Amino acid sequence: MARFDSKVAIVTGGGSGIGAEISRELAAEGASVVVTDINLDAAQRVVDEIVAAGGVASAFEQNTAKWEDSEAAVAFAQKNYGALHLAVNNAGIGAPAQTIGDYDIAAWDRVRAVDLDGVFYGLKFQLPAMVAAGGRAVVNMSSVLGSVGIAQNAAYVASKHALVGLTKVAALEYAAQGSRDSGGITVNGMSPSEARVKRSYGYVFQAPALYPWRTIEKNVALPLEIMGLADREARIKRSIDLVNLTGFEKKYPWQLSGGMQQRASIARALAFDADLLLMDEPFGALDEIVRDHLNSELLKLWARTEKTIAFVTHSIPEAVYLSTKIVVMSPRPGRVTDIIESDLPAERPLDIRETPEFLRLAARVRDGLRAGHSYEE
């Protein structure tokens, strides 16, 4: 059974980018999705993709700066699918780079109308509908600029700061509403900076970045000490066991091979049980045999922990071997050129890299890289 079977979702700004991908993922997990966008044709293209993949979705033209459109979008979901359980308020626009004294008032009003007022309008009609349906969840798309400032971006920064406050108020007001089984309505809007403060992710660097004067277990313990977490010994043991370094706890980094040092770095990232593991070319400096071994070990680790892992690599075979989804990007400026769903089985011996299915995926990744590269100076 899919996670969102029998649930109904609205995604604003769903015709492109993050909104489109969220719409596809919700549909893949069983939700009936109303994809809204100010560009109805863009929303319809996403809906066509969802339907072609066997999902259920409808397109709806919505200008989130108009409260009437937000009311109509919720009514559309209820009329066509019977209820509303999930909402992702994703629609947003950027702002001109101007100092406050020179800021165009019309631009200020336009940015605020979409990035702040539009979310308020959405919540105003989404939340009562969710109460009637027994509760579920809202996600408001925030930004690191909801927590910090940046010069010449007053409208966007102010709107995102206000959005964080609006999200907190909505969460307080509606947490207890909805059915007892659902646990009420959750309203989330975590920005990248908040995720960092809450230690919601672990990071594995290109180099192991271990302190040479600390033993392996002491290196793994470092984030636990900083965060003041209890049961450190149990966490350290569990993390070291996960990366198969049991017996090397008292060794120093210089006494281990490069591959073992990198595994210790992974153990450190796992120690505080973050939801997301970010890995930035962690095996790039290793020789091919060690890299193959760690690739296999990482797949086993993923199967045991079920963590979400975002893995950056310049190696096409590594990307295809490790991934369930491959995002191909272009350089300068960074743009997504392709998103590829892998149909390889979960069990992946190294010799799967010689199969036609693997080579087909690798060829598509290479095509995406070529499409995004320019070799002209």
FIFILUM-754178 format. One record per residue (C-alpha): z, y, x; residue number from 0; residue in three letters. Coordinates in steps of 0.05 Angstrom, whole numbers, plus 5000, padded with zeros to 4 digits. Layout:
# FIFILUM-754178
+------+------+------+-----+------+
:   c3 :   c2 :   c1 : seq : type :
+------+------+------+-----+------+
:    Z :    Y :    X : NUM :  ALA :
...
+------+------+------+-----+------+
***
This chain:
# FIFILUM-754178
+------+------+------+-----+------+
:   c3 :   c2 :   c1 : seq : type :
+------+------+------+-----+------+
: 5000 : 5000 : 5000 :   0 :  MET :
: 4980 : 5068 : 5028 :   1 :  ALA :
: 5034 : 5120 : 5039 :   2 :  ARG :
: 5009 : 5168 : 4985 :   3 :  PHE :
: 4982 : 5121 : 4932 :   4 :  ASP :
: 4986 : 5152 : 4862 :   5 :  SER :
: 5003 : 5221 : 4892 :   6 :  LYS :
: 4963 : 5285 : 4880 :   7 :  VAL :
: 4954 : 5337 : 4935 :   8 :  ALA :
: 4926 : 5408 : 4942 :   9 :  ILE :
: 4901 : 5432 : 5009 :  10 :  VAL :
: 4883 : 5506 : 5013 :  11 :  THR :
: 4831 : 5526 : 5065 :  12 :  GLY :
: 4809 : 5454 : 5064 :  13 :  GLY :
: 4735 : 5467 : 5076 :  14 :  GLY :
: 4739 : 5468 : 5152 :  15 :  SER :
: 4782 : 5457 : 5213 :  16 :  GLY :
: 4854 : 5434 : 5205 :  17 :  ILE :
: 4851 : 5438 : 5130 :  18 :  GLY :
: 4791 : 5392 : 5126 :  19 :  ALA :
: 4823 : 5341 : 5172 :  20 :  GLU :
: 4888 : 5343 : 5132 :  21 :  ILE :
: 4848 : 5332 : 5069 :  22 :  SER :
: 4814 : 5271 : 5099 :  23 :  ARG :
: 4880 : 5242 : 5124 :  24 :  GLU :
: 4915 : 5251 : 5057 :  25 :  LEU :
: 4857 : 5217 : 5021 :  26 :  ALA :
: 4857 : 5160 : 5072 :  27 :  ALA :
: 4931 : 5150 : 5056 :  28 :  GLU :
: 4916 : 5142 : 4982 :  29 :  GLY :
: 4926 : 5213 : 4954 :  30 :  ALA :
: 4879 : 5245 : 4904 :  31 :  SER :
: 4863 : 5310 : 4939 :  32 :  VAL :
: 4842 : 5378 : 4911 :  33 :  VAL :
: 4806 : 5412 : 4969 :  34 :  VAL :
: 4806 : 5486 : 4958 :  35 :  THR :
: 4769 : 5539 : 4997 :  36 :  ASP :
: 4740 : 5608 : 4986 :  37 :  ILE :
: 4674 : 5574 : 5007 :  38 :  ASN :
: 4662 : 5523 : 4953 :  39 :  LEU :
: 4603 : 5491 : 4990 :  40 :  ASP :
: 4648 : 5477 : 5050 :  41 :  ALA :
: 4701 : 5446 : 5006 :  42 :  ALA :
: 4649 : 5403 : 4971 :  43 :  GLN :
: 4623 : 5377 : 5038 :  44 :  ARG :
: 4693 : 5353 : 5055 :  45 :  VAL :
: 4700 : 5322 : 4986 :  46 :  VAL :
: 4633 : 5286 : 4995 :  47 :  ASP :
: 4658 : 5256 : 5061 :  48 :  GLU :
: 4723 : 5233 : 5028 :  49 :  ILE :
: 4687 : 5201 : 4969 :  50 :  VAL :
: 4637 : 5167 : 5015 :  51 :  ALA :
: 4696 : 5137 : 5052 :  52 :  ALA :
: 4725 : 5110 : 4988 :  53 :  GLY :
: 4775 : 5165 : 4973 :  54 :  GLY :
: 4787 : 5209 : 4913 :  55 :  VAL :
: 4778 : 5284 : 4917 :  56 :  ALA :
: 4752 : 5346 : 4882 :  57 :  SER :
: 4730 : 5414 : 4907 :  58 :  ALA :
: 4758 : 5478 : 4878 :  59 :  PHE :
: 4739 : 5550 : 4895 :  60 :  GLU :
: 4802 : 5589 : 4911 :  61 :  GLN :
: 4815 : 5658 : 4940 :  62 :  ASN :
: 4888 : 5650 : 4958 :  63 :  THR :
: 4896 : 5726 : 4959 :  64 :  ALA :
: 4890 : 5724 : 4883 :  65 :  LYS :
: 4949 : 5696 : 4845 :  66 :  TRP :
: 4904 : 5676 : 4787 :  67 :  GLU :
: 4866 : 5628 : 4834 :  68 :  ASP :
: 4931 : 5595 : 4856 :  69 :  SER :
: 4952 : 5585 : 4784 :  70 :  GLU :
: 4883 : 5557 : 4767 :  71 :  ALA :
: 4883 : 5509 : 4827 :  72 :  ALA :
: 4949 : 5478 : 4804 :  73 :  VAL :
: 4924 : 5474 : 4733 :  74 :  ALA :
: 4861 : 5440 : 4758 :  75 :  PHE :
: 4901 : 5387 : 4795 :  76 :  ALA :
: 4944 : 5373 : 4735 :  77 :  GLN :
: 4885 : 5370 : 4687 :  78 :  LYS :
: 4843 : 5324 : 4731 :  79 :  ASN :
: 4897 : 5280 : 4762 :  80 :  TYR :
: 4957 : 5288 : 4717 :  81 :  GLY :
: 5008 : 5319 : 4765 :  82 :  ALA :
: 5020 : 5353 : 4832 :  83 :  LEU :
: 5063 : 5321 : 4886 :  84 :  HIS :
: 5039 : 5350 : 4953 :  85 :  LEU :
: 5014 : 5417 : 4976 :  86 :  ALA :
: 4990 : 5442 : 5043 :  87 :  VAL :
: 4984 : 5518 : 5045 :  88 :  ASN :
: 4935 : 5522 : 5103 :  89 :  ASN :
: 4888 : 5579 : 5086 :  90 :  ALA :
: 4894 : 5637 : 5134 :  91 :  GLY :
: 4854 : 5691 : 5170 :  92 :  ILE :
: 4859 : 5726 : 5237 :  93 :  GLY :
: 4869 : 5799 : 5250 :  94 :  ALA :
: 4835 : 5854 : 5291 :  95 :  PRO :
: 4864 : 5870 : 5359 :  96 :  ALA :
: 4892 : 5940 : 5349 :  97 :  GLN :
: 4956 : 5977 : 5366 :  98 :  THR :
: 5000 : 5996 : 5307 :  99 :  ILE :
: 4981 : 6070 : 5312 : 100 :  GLY :
: 4907 : 6053 : 5307 : 101 :  ASP :
: 4914 : 5995 : 5258 : 102 :  TYR :
: 4864 : 5994 : 5201 : 103 :  ASP :
: 4904 : 5995 : 5137 : 104 :  ILE :
: 4852 : 5955 : 5099 : 105 :  ALA :
: 4855 : 5901 : 5153 : 106 :  ALA :
: 4931 : 5900 : 5148 : 107 :  TRP :
: 4927 : 5890 : 5072 : 108 :  ASP :
: 4874 : 5837 : 5079 : 109 :  ARG :
: 4912 : 5795 : 5130 : 110 :  VAL :
: 4978 : 5801 : 5092 : 111 :  ARG :
: 4944 : 5784 : 5026 : 112 :  ALA :
: 4919 : 5717 : 5053 : 113 :  VAL :
: 4971 : 5696 : 5106 : 114 :  ASP :
: 5033 : 5715 : 5067 : 115 :  LEU :
: 5019 : 5734 : 4995 : 116 :  ASP :
: 4972 : 5675 : 4988 : 117 :  GLY :
: 5027 : 5626 : 5007 : 118 :  VAL :
: 5076 : 5659 : 4960 : 119 :  PHE :
: 5026 : 5654 : 4903 : 120 :  TYR :
: 5015 : 5581 : 4920 : 121 :  GLY :
: 5089 : 5565 : 4921 : 122 :  LEU :
: 5101 : 5603 : 4856 : 123 :  LYS :
: 5057 : 5554 : 4818 : 124 :  PHE :
: 5061 : 5492 : 4861 : 125 :  GLN :
: 5137 : 5485 : 4862 : 126 :  LEU :
: 5148 : 5484 : 4786 : 127 :  PRO :
: 5091 : 5434 : 4780 : 128 :  ALA :
: 5126 : 5389 : 4831 : 129 :  MET :
: 5192 : 5395 : 4795 : 130 :  VAL :
: 5157 : 5370 : 4732 : 131 :  ALA :
: 5126 : 5313 : 4772 : 132 :  ALA :
: 5193 : 5291 : 4802 : 133 :  GLY :
: 5189 : 5326 : 4869 : 134 :  GLY :
: 5154 : 5313 : 4935 : 135 :  ARG :
: 5133 : 5360 : 4992 : 136 :  ALA :
: 5102 : 5426 : 5012 : 137 :  VAL :
: 5077 : 5444 : 5082 : 138 :  VAL :
: 5064 : 5517 : 5099 : 139 :  ASN :
: 5021 : 5525 : 5161 : 140 :  MET :
: 5059 : 5569 : 5209 : 141 :  SER :
: 5045 : 5592 : 5280 : 142 :  SER :
: 5080 : 5604 : 5345 : 143 :  VAL :
: 5071 : 5677 : 5326 : 144 :  LEU :
: 5120 : 5665 : 5270 : 145 :  GLY :
: 5174 : 5664 : 5323 : 146 :  SER :
: 5149 : 5711 : 5378 : 147 :  VAL :
: 5110 : 5776 : 5382 : 148 :  GLY :
: 5045 : 5793 : 5415 : 149 :  ILE :
: 5015 : 5861 : 5425 : 150 :  ALA :
: 4956 : 5886 : 5383 : 151 :  GLN :
: 4967 : 5834 : 5328 : 152 :  ASN :
: 5015 : 5867 : 5281 : 153 :  ALA :
: 4989 : 5842 : 5214 : 154 :  ALA :
: 4984 : 5769 : 5235 : 155 :  TYR :
: 5051 : 5768 : 5272 : 156 :  VAL :
: 5087 : 5803 : 5215 : 157 :  ALA :
: 5057 : 5757 : 5163 : 158 :  SER :
: 5075 : 5694 : 5201 : 159 :  LYS :
: 5146 : 5718 : 5213 : 160 :  HIS :
: 5153 : 5732 : 5139 : 161 :  ALA :
: 5122 : 5665 : 5123 : 162 :  LEU :
: 5177 : 5630 : 5162 : 163 :  VAL :
: 5230 : 5666 : 5121 : 164 :  GLY :
: 5194 : 5651 : 5056 : 165 :  LEU :
: 5191 : 5578 : 5074 : 166 :  THR :
: 5266 : 5575 : 5088 : 167 :  LYS :
: 5281 : 5608 : 5021 : 168 :  VAL :
: 5236 : 5559 : 4984 : 169 :  ALA :
: 5269 : 5500 : 5019 : 170 :  ALA :
: 5338 : 5524 : 4999 : 171 :  LEU :
: 5319 : 5537 : 4927 : 172 :  GLU :
: 5282 : 5472 : 4914 : 173 :  TYR :
: 5314 : 5420 : 4959 : 174 :  ALA :
: 5356 : 5391 : 4903 : 175 :  ALA :
: 5303 : 5395 : 4849 : 176 :  GLN :
: 5259 : 5338 : 4828 : 177 :  GLY :
: 5278 : 5266 : 4814 : 178 :  SER :
: 5337 : 5231 : 4846 : 179 :  ARG :
: 5290 : 5178 : 4874 : 180 :  ASP :
: 5246 : 5229 : 4909 : 181 :  SER :
: 5304 : 5266 : 4941 : 182 :  GLY :
: 5279 : 5333 : 4914 : 183 :  GLY :
: 5225 : 5376 : 4944 : 184 :  ILE :
: 5219 : 5387 : 5018 : 185 :  THR :
: 5187 : 5452 : 5042 : 186 :  VAL :
: 5168 : 5452 : 5116 : 187 :  ASN :
: 5137 : 5503 : 5161 : 188 :  GLY :
: 5154 : 5485 : 5232 : 189 :  MET :
: 5119 : 5526 : 5286 : 190 :  SER :
: 5105 : 5500 : 5356 : 191 :  PRO :
: 5162 : 5542 : 5384 : 192 :  SER :
: 5211 : 5513 : 5333 : 193 :  GLU :
: 5187 : 5443 : 5350 : 194 :  ALA :
: 5202 : 5458 : 5423 : 195 :  ARG :
: 5272 : 5485 : 5407 : 196 :  VAL :
: 5287 : 5424 : 5364 : 197 :  LYS :
: 5260 : 5377 : 5417 : 198 :  ARG :
: 5212 : 5346 : 5367 : 199 :  SER :
: 5166 : 5323 : 5423 : 200 :  TYR :
: 5170 : 5291 : 5491 : 201 :  GLY :
: 5122 : 5310 : 5548 : 202 :  TYR :
: 5093 : 5267 : 5604 : 203 :  VAL :
: 5061 : 5308 : 5659 : 204 :  PHE :
: 5002 : 5292 : 5704 : 205 :  GLN :
: 5052 : 5280 : 5761 : 206 :  ALA :
: 5117 : 5243 : 5747 : 207 :  PRO :
: 5159 : 5306 : 5762 : 208 :  ALA :
: 5221 : 5266 : 5778 : 209 :  LEU :
: 5279 : 5297 : 5817 : 210 :  TYR :
: 5280 : 5260 : 5885 : 211 :  PRO :
: 5356 : 5266 : 5892 : 212 :  TRP :
: 5368 : 5232 : 5825 : 213 :  ARG :
: 5364 : 5158 : 5813 : 214 :  THR :
: 5316 : 5133 : 5760 : 215 :  ILE :
: 5371 : 5127 : 5708 : 216 :  GLU :
: 5395 : 5197 : 5725 : 217 :  LYS :
: 5325 : 5225 : 5717 : 218 :  ASN :
: 5319 : 5191 : 5649 : 219 :  VAL :
: 5387 : 5219 : 5631 : 220 :  ALA :
: 5367 : 5292 : 5646 : 221 :  LEU :
: 5342 : 5312 : 5576 : 222 :  PRO :
: 5402 : 5277 : 5544 : 223 :  LEU :
: 5449 : 5318 : 5588 : 224 :  GLU :
: 5413 : 5383 : 5571 : 225 :  ILE :
: 5415 : 5368 : 5497 : 226 :  MET :
: 5487 : 5344 : 5498 : 227 :  GLY :
: 5470 : 5278 : 5463 : 228 :  LEU :
: 5520 : 5223 : 5456 : 229 :  ALA :
: 5509 : 5148 : 5470 : 230 :  ASP :
: 5471 : 5165 : 5533 : 231 :  ARG :
: 5480 : 5098 : 5566 : 232 :  GLU :
: 5450 : 5061 : 5507 : 233 :  ALA :
: 5391 : 5110 : 5504 : 234 :  ARG :
: 5378 : 5104 : 5579 : 235 :  ILE :
: 5380 : 5028 : 5577 : 236 :  LYS :
: 5334 : 5025 : 5516 : 237 :  ARG :
: 5283 : 5073 : 5547 : 238 :  SER :
: 5282 : 5038 : 5615 : 239 :  ILE :
: 5274 : 4971 : 5580 : 240 :  ASP :
: 5215 : 4998 : 5540 : 241 :  LEU :
: 5176 : 5014 : 5603 : 242 :  VAL :
: 5196 : 4950 : 5639 : 243 :  ASN :
: 5237 : 4983 : 5694 : 244 :  LEU :
: 5301 : 4943 : 5683 : 245 :  THR :
: 5331 : 4928 : 5751 : 246 :  GLY :
: 5306 : 4993 : 5782 : 247 :  PHE :
: 5357 : 5040 : 5750 : 248 :  GLU :
: 5394 : 5054 : 5816 : 249 :  LYS :
: 5330 : 5065 : 5856 : 250 :  LYS :
: 5306 : 5134 : 5876 : 251 :  TYR :
: 5235 : 5158 : 5859 : 252 :  PRO :
: 5212 : 5153 : 5931 : 253 :  TRP :
: 5230 : 5078 : 5930 : 254 :  GLN :
: 5181 : 5064 : 5873 : 255 :  LEU :
: 5105 : 5060 : 5870 : 256 :  SER :
: 5065 : 5116 : 5836 : 257 :  GLY :
: 5055 : 5074 : 5774 : 258 :  GLY :
: 5129 : 5058 : 5768 : 259 :  MET :
: 5146 : 5132 : 5777 : 260 :  GLN :
: 5100 : 5149 : 5720 : 261 :  GLN :
: 5133 : 5096 : 5676 : 262 :  ARG :
: 5200 : 5128 : 5692 : 263 :  ALA :
: 5172 : 5194 : 5669 : 264 :  SER :
: 5151 : 5162 : 5603 : 265 :  ILE :
: 5222 : 5133 : 5596 : 266 :  ALA :
: 5250 : 5203 : 5604 : 267 :  ARG :
: 5205 : 5229 : 5549 : 268 :  ALA :
: 5227 : 5172 : 5503 : 269 :  LEU :
: 5301 : 5178 : 5516 : 270 :  ALA :
: 5316 : 5230 : 5463 : 271 :  PHE :
: 5274 : 5195 : 5410 : 272 :  ASP :
: 5224 : 5251 : 5396 : 273 :  ALA :
: 5174 : 5241 : 5340 : 274 :  ASP :
: 5114 : 5260 : 5382 : 275 :  LEU :
: 5096 : 5241 : 5454 : 276 :  LEU :
: 5049 : 5289 : 5490 : 277 :  LEU :
: 5015 : 5259 : 5552 : 278 :  MET :
: 4973 : 5304 : 5597 : 279 :  ASP :
: 4928 : 5260 : 5641 : 280 :  GLU :
: 4989 : 5218 : 5662 : 281 :  PRO :
: 4948 : 5164 : 5697 : 282 :  PHE :
: 4893 : 5208 : 5727 : 283 :  GLY :
: 4919 : 5205 : 5799 : 284 :  ALA :
: 4929 : 5129 : 5800 : 285 :  LEU :
: 4881 : 5077 : 5827 : 286 :  ASP :
: 4839 : 5037 : 5778 : 287 :  GLU :
: 4880 : 4973 : 5778 : 288 :  ILE :
: 4946 : 5009 : 5766 : 289 :  VAL :
: 4913 : 5053 : 5713 : 290 :  ARG :
: 4888 : 4992 : 5676 : 291 :  ASP :
: 4957 : 4961 : 5678 : 292 :  HIS :
: 4991 : 5024 : 5651 : 293 :  LEU :
: 4938 : 5031 : 5597 : 294 :  ASN :
: 4956 : 4962 : 5572 : 295 :  SER :
: 5030 : 4976 : 5578 : 296 :  GLU :
: 5022 : 5041 : 5539 : 297 :  LEU :
: 4989 : 5004 : 5481 : 298 :  LEU :
: 5046 : 4955 : 5479 : 299 :  LYS :
: 5096 : 5012 : 5481 : 300 :  LEU :
: 5061 : 5046 : 5424 : 301 :  TRP :
: 5063 : 4982 : 5382 : 302 :  ALA :
: 5138 : 4975 : 5395 : 303 :  ARG :
: 5159 : 5047 : 5382 : 304 :  THR :
: 5106 : 5069 : 5331 : 305 :  GLU :
: 5108 : 5139 : 5361 : 306 :  LYS :
: 5052 : 5188 : 5351 : 307 :  THR :
: 5019 : 5198 : 5419 : 308 :  ILE :
: 4972 : 5255 : 5437 : 309 :  ALA :
: 4938 : 5233 : 5502 : 310 :  PHE :
: 4894 : 5280 : 5543 : 311 :  VAL :
: 4844 : 5247 : 5590 : 312 :  THR :
: 4777 : 5261 : 5624 : 313 :  HIS :
: 4762 : 5187 : 5626 : 314 :  SER :
: 4716 : 5162 : 5570 : 315 :  ILE :
: 4736 : 5089 : 5577 : 316 :  PRO :
: 4809 : 5108 : 5576 : 317 :  GLU :
: 4800 : 5151 : 5514 : 318 :  ALA :
: 4764 : 5095 : 5476 : 319 :  VAL :
: 4812 : 5040 : 5499 : 320 :  TYR :
: 4876 : 5076 : 5479 : 321 :  LEU :
: 4858 : 5114 : 5417 : 322 :  SER :
: 4858 : 5104 : 5342 : 323 :  THR :
: 4826 : 5173 : 5337 : 324 :  LYS :
: 4787 : 5210 : 5391 : 325 :  ILE :
: 4779 : 5285 : 5389 : 326 :  VAL :
: 4723 : 5308 : 5435 : 327 :  VAL :
: 4728 : 5379 : 5460 : 328 :  MET :
: 4683 : 5429 : 5496 : 329 :  SER :
: 4705 : 5475 : 5552 : 330 :  PRO :
: 4708 : 5551 : 5554 : 331 :  ARG :
: 4721 : 5564 : 5497 : 332 :  PRO :
: 4755 : 5500 : 5475 : 333 :  GLY :
: 4722 : 5474 : 5411 : 334 :  ARG :
: 4724 : 5408 : 5376 : 335 :  VAL :
: 4654 : 5377 : 5380 : 336 :  THR :
: 4669 : 5310 : 5347 : 337 :  ASP :
: 4726 : 5271 : 5315 : 338 :  ILE :
: 4717 : 5196 : 5320 : 339 :  ILE :
: 4757 : 5144 : 5282 : 340 :  GLU :
: 4762 : 5081 : 5324 : 341 :  SER :
: 4749 : 5015 : 5289 : 342 :  ASP :
: 4773 : 4973 : 5349 : 343 :  LEU :
: 4828 : 4923 : 5333 : 344 :  PRO :
: 4901 : 4939 : 5348 : 345 :  ALA :
: 4903 : 4882 : 5399 : 346 :  GLU :
: 4860 : 4905 : 5457 : 347 :  ARG :
: 4853 : 4862 : 5519 : 348 :  PRO :
: 4821 : 4898 : 5578 : 349 :  LEU :
: 4757 : 4859 : 5571 : 350 :  ASP :
: 4745 : 4892 : 5503 : 351 :  ILE :
: 4713 : 4947 : 5545 : 352 :  ARG :
: 4652 : 4903 : 5554 : 353 :  GLU :
: 4640 : 4892 : 5480 : 354 :  THR :
: 4584 : 4927 : 5441 : 355 :  PRO :
: 4634 : 4961 : 5395 : 356 :  GLU :
: 4670 : 4992 : 5453 : 357 :  PHE :
: 4606 : 5014 : 5486 : 358 :  LEU :
: 4581 : 5045 : 5421 : 359 :  ARG :
: 4644 : 5088 : 5415 : 360 :  LEU :
: 4639 : 5107 : 5489 : 361 :  ALA :
: 4567 : 5129 : 5479 : 362 :  ALA :
: 4587 : 5173 : 5421 : 363 :  ARG :
: 4643 : 5206 : 5461 : 364 :  VAL :
: 4594 : 5219 : 5518 : 365 :  ARG :
: 4544 : 5250 : 5469 : 366 :  ASP :
: 4599 : 5296 : 5442 : 367 :  GLY :
: 4618 : 5318 : 5513 : 368 :  LEU :
: 4546 : 5333 : 5530 : 369 :  ARG :
: 4536 : 5373 : 5467 : 370 :  ALA :
: 4596 : 5417 : 5485 : 371 :  GLY :
: 4580 : 5428 : 5559 : 372 :  HIS :
: 4538 : 5481 : 5590 : 373 :  SER :
: 4524 : 5473 : 5664 : 374 :  TYR :
: 4498 : 5543 : 5672 : 375 :  GLU :
: 4541 : 5592 : 5711 : 376 :  GLU :
+------+------+------+-----+------+
***
